[in-house]
Amino acid sequence: MISPPPKRLPRDAFVLTIARAIRGLGAGALSIVIAVDLASAGYSDLAIGLLLGLAMAGGSAGSILLPRWERRWARRRVLYVEAGFVGIGGLALWGALTVPALLLVALLLGGIVTGGSDVSPLGALEQASMADAVPRGRRTAAYAAYNLAGYVGAAVGALLAGLTRPGFGAGSGGAHDPIFLFYALLGASLLPLYARLSSAVDRPPIATDRPTLSPQSRRHVLALSSLFAVDAFGGGLIVNSLVAYYLVVRFDASASALGTIFFAASLASGLSLLLAVPLARRIGLIPTIVFTHLPSSVLLMVFAAAPTLLAAGGLWVARATLSQMDVPTRQAYTQSIVPSEERSAAAGYTTAARSGQALGAPITGAFLAAGGPWVAGPFYLAGSVKIAYDLAIYGRFRSVAPDADRPSA
């Protein structure tokens, strides 16, 4: 007789969730100030875009290299090293923002995260650790709580950063911005937190001559990574700044109206993470990923055709209620189709693939530069890309059951 899963998550899962909240706090604060501070330090708009792209590239590279690092060190030791990179990156931003060489090194270490997507080695490590720390029947719930903690942390971090900007508090922008030092201290705070993880999160020993992924796992993980990159590209076309600009151009939306819409959308996104758990338990992981993401992609295209601000705001919130339900489910699914010793590699590749969102920014810029009806173009393009992703992932993986809890060969 199968015993029901425990109602309380293990301590390791709780520690990892707190770590995600702390990292979200830092990313949310950094996202508000880093571009402005780079500009005040004398970097051009092109250089700022390249530097932020390099930060994402550093995170992607670190995520891909993870399984090779774990051949030499235990996973907890790799967590310590990556947390150190977060602290070093923050210190470099605080003390050497105007020294391009040191800034490049800090960005390429992979510890600087400035966007909503957690494209970082720590994110991949935590996802793999969560899968090993939580029973199979509780993984979706664990990933939902984990991602919700990241959303809440990012929102609080953005609020704190706004209060320290000139005119809102005692802080100042540019070099030696206190937010950078705050980010470094958050990285340091991860070290004692990770020290509380048990040995259960360490991956089993792996022979150094063995591939990081078995042939079967490689087929699945590379297919998932390719599809996730397509989805991330679609998401990169419709960042919140574009949505705000579109609503102002189309409906002359006020700042208060925009704040209300985005606040409601954030609450809806958090709710969607929680709703994904019972739905996945009822219909399965892949159906939950596809059958919630597909209508949200359709709503994205309908949003661009909304006749009034009220209708547009309602559609954007409705989309937010569905659009994030695939996040914990795809993480749980990715970790469940590979053996335990291959989970870091799977998380690393799929996390790195999310950096495809950076490719959407230049296309969005071209639409905005064209003006007129072309301003709505990114919404139709993003919706089409995401619908193609939904259909492709369902066609490719609907028959691939999450069965990796069996002993690996």
Secondary structure, DSSP 8 states (H G I E B T S, - for coil): ------SS--HHHHHHHHHHHHHHHHHHHHHHHHHHHHHHTT--HHHHHHHHHHHHHHHHHHHHHHHHHTTTS-HHHHHHHHHHHHHHHHHHHHHHTT-HHHHHHHHHTT----SSS--SHHHHHHHHHHHHHS-GGGHHHHHHHHHHHHHHHHHHHHHHHHHTSBTTBS---STT-HHHHHHHHHHHHHHHHHTT--GGGS-----TTS-SS-HHHHHHHHHHHHHHHHHHHHHHTT-HHHHHHHHHHHH---HHHHHHHHHHHHHHHHHHHHHHHHHHHHH-HHHHHHHHHHHHHHHHHHHTT-SSHHHHHHHHHHHHHHHTTHHHHHHHHHHHSS-GGGHHHHHHHHHHHGGGGGGHHHHHHHHHHH-GGGGGHHHHHHHHHHHHHHHHHHHHHTT----TTS---
